[in-house]
């Protein structure tokens, strides 16, 4: 397997690695409870400041350096060059057994960019790049009440596996499987 492409372009979007100049927009997205409540387990802690945003960028770049089959890309609108969110392929660590070769794909957007189809377009392009790099399966895992992300997963053609115990994050999740 090779790494996932650094730069992925679609008709309207450029998916690219985050850089230092993205810190303000990262802070804007990651400090919003209406975004971060979908991204991790509670307690939800909004990002505090620009230094935290810079550290977040460094961490996502480091994860990819450690495992090139992971990628976290800024979603930039081609016409405006505004970063509207992020899309990723990330390792999944099982609560009971650690990493067993599973990866997930996911996305998040700034609320000012909802409703334009950016999440679906970015996730489809990222999945295609991940499959091109050698991934054979991607998991999409979410809170059961995350209707907007479930709609994106369905638009991607992911197979809905239903709600059940989440082996990676705990509690109950709605899970999908995306195949090439």
Secondary structure, 3 states (H helix, E strand, C coil): CCCCCCCEECCCEEEEECCHHHHHHHHHHHCCHHHHCCCCCCCCCCCCCHHHHHHHHHHHHHHHHHCCCCEEEEEEECCCCCEEEEEEEEEEEECCCEEEEEEEEEEEECHHHCCCCHHHHHHHHHHHHHHHCCCCCEEEEECCCCHHHHHHHHHCCCEEEEEEECCCCCCEEEEEEECC
